[in-house]
Amino acid sequence: MTGSLSAVGYGLAAIGPGIGVGIIFAAYIQATARQPESARLTQQWVWIGFAVVEALALLGIAFGFVFK
């Protein structure tokens, strides 16, 4: 078997943030559908949550390079 095992590890680590981003935006769409007037109020929390979840994906790729 040839190749880098850290690439496989990052692929597995990217599953969690991918699911997290899907849950965040699904919850935002559902909240906006229920109360459209609160869309601008909750939109800032969506972007903050998105940034935090994506930071986990960036940490995963960084650790893949560090512990290579």
Secondary structure, DSSP 8 states (H G I E B T S, - for coil): --S-HHHHHHHHHTHHHHHHHHHHHHHHHHHHHH-GGGHHHHHHHHHHHHHHHHHHHHHHHHHHHHT-
